[in-house]
Amino acid sequence: MNGSGIALVWMRFGPYHLARLLGAAARFSRAGMPVSGIEVAGTDQYDWRREPGSGDFVRHCLFQDSHYESLGASAIRRAMIAKLNELQPAAVGINGWSVPEARAALSWCGRNRRIAILMSETHAGGRRRAWWKEMIKRLIVRKFDAAVVGGRIHAEYAVSLGISRHNVFTGYDAVDNNYFAAGTESIRRKASLEGRKAFFPELVQPYFYANTRLLRRKNVHGLLSAYSEYRRKSPDPWNLVITGSGEEEPGLKRKCADLGLGSYVAWPGFVQYDQLPLYYGLAGAFIHPAISEPWGLVVNEACASSLPVLSSRTVGATSELVEDGKNGFLFEPSDSPAMAVAMARVAGMTAEQRDAMGRRSGEIVAGWGPDRFGDALSSALAVARAGCCR
């Protein structure tokens, strides 16, 4: 195997990718191995502000002034291959298998006899998949030397696609736990000293918090139905705060008005990273009602913020981060009454009981930070080196 260092490829770097890159850089710096981060575009469907700098890794952007969706597949492939030819890494961590940059990087690794490590949060999801699509996936995925995936259900799917179980490691989905833990603790301390009125008006009352893109699969329609039922049956109901943006926003706000929830539901819009600790810090509990969610990094954020977590069972992160009845409650996304019951249960607890749930969330997510991603990537590289003779 020739080359030096490892390159990690993603569509665009948001706060989560930067946290992983820093985790990888911290791990590989001990071995004197440089880490390069390659992002395709400067913007994409997420509205995150671009964070300058790169810390302990070298950052490369193929099309800094372009939106990802404006780029053609052939242009992405050419630029990715040119960048890898320039960097000559010994190994490449690749974001999935379906997007143009992933296929280009995988092809480059094959031609240049370099290690290809799959980075994936895809799982079977409990639904039937077209056999021919799965066959095509296997033909692609078997070309990877190892994989870093979300959790156990994601590992099982990677193995079903042809990667040796010995070569699959968990820990892909990580956020900066310390950022959320410290940020929310600071907010809560300030609120206890100055009172909640020191913050935004919609955050004065106790509230459930949902941080999500406003898309159909995120099931915010179902959340509003459940919340309406919860309010009808609760003697002292909490408010609901929903941050995020997306194509469903107009219809969701109409439904909110039709249900008579207008004064109880706040819609602050998309919230930048530096404001997230405020919303997590003052919330009573977090809720994620998605119909389909490969992982759901907002669950990591809520756990790192020491919150009870209410979530649909179809959210991939719940397999690792939510212990039903211990740090939150699980429900089926189509079952609005069950969602309403979960809301009533957590709101009906004493503050001490909710705090205990929140502490358990923090304990669970502590093992799923950026350092775990770095360790998993290092382990994937080690087993690939041991068994790879390209």
Phi, psi and omega in degrees: 000126180261186177083176179212151178077178178230139177248138178245129188247127172220164178300312180198145183275115167258185181303326183289320179294320179296322178297318179294318180299319178292323176296319178293317181298319179297321181287314185281341178296332179292337179259006180066031184249116182291148178246129175246137175252127179244115174251145184285310189230160179281337179219159175209205185289345177270145186264022180300139169295145179286125180273123180285161174080175184216353180070235187266010176236163180263126186258135179229133176239124184287322182222077189297328184263014184242152171274140185304317184292345180275353186264139176278155182298320182293322178295319178297316181298314181298315182293322180294315180296320179297319180292319179292324175298324179289314186281325181053056178287155175283335181212155180227126171271124193240132184282085177080203185220355189259334184276157186302320182293326180292315181293324178294316181294318179297318178297318180299318179298318180296316182290329186255009176057048177246160182282132177248121180247120178287135171243115189212147172238020179279140174223170185295327174075009177070016179236156180287137179243149180298128186300323184288328176292320178295324179295318178296318178301317181297321179298327179279310188294329180296347179280346177282149180271335181196175182214146169242117187235179183295282182221205186297317182292331178285324177295318179300320180291319178299320178294320180296339179267001170116002177270135180301136180302327179296339185255013182246129183231145182261155179129013182296317189271100184226149170235173178281089183304319183297324179299313182286321180297312181290319182295316181288326177296321178296318179297314181295322179295318179294319180296324180290332181273319187255347183089154183293339181292350176288350183251195183292149182304323183289351182255009183288317181273157174303144184209154165277145182237129173236126178240108191201157169285142184271073179241160184300318184292345178281347170064037176290332173303314178296323178298316180296320177297316180294319181295322177299316179294318177302316182295322181296329187259352183262134179288334182218071190286148173282162171278178179228129177242126181238112176257147181134173179217167179159177188293340181274356188305311181300315180294324179294319179291327175294317179297319179302316179293318180298328180276358180073030184257006190310319184272357183249350181243125178255142181235078182292349183088194179291132183249126179290161187305320184288348178261349184300319179303331177297312183288320176291320187294328183261356181286155174271329179197157178254145179225134181226102190263017192305143174284319182222125182205108181307315176226284182102077183296342176296334176292319174304312182301315181295319179294316178296336177272007178059049178248148165297144184241124172255126186209152171288150182291344183278356177281121186303324183296336184295336180296339182243330192249350181237119174259108187303123180089349182252312175235014178168191180224142180250153180208165173279138185296334181275355185258084181299319177301321179293323177297318179296321178296318179299320178296316181295323182296313184287324179290334181276355178286162170285161178301324180294320179294318178293322178298321179296319176298316179298320178296321178296322176302314180297322179294319182294311186287344180302332179272008185230041180264185180302331178294327177293321176300315179299318180293319180296319179295319178297318178295320178298318179294321183295314181290328177293320177297320183292327185249000186257123179234056182289000000 
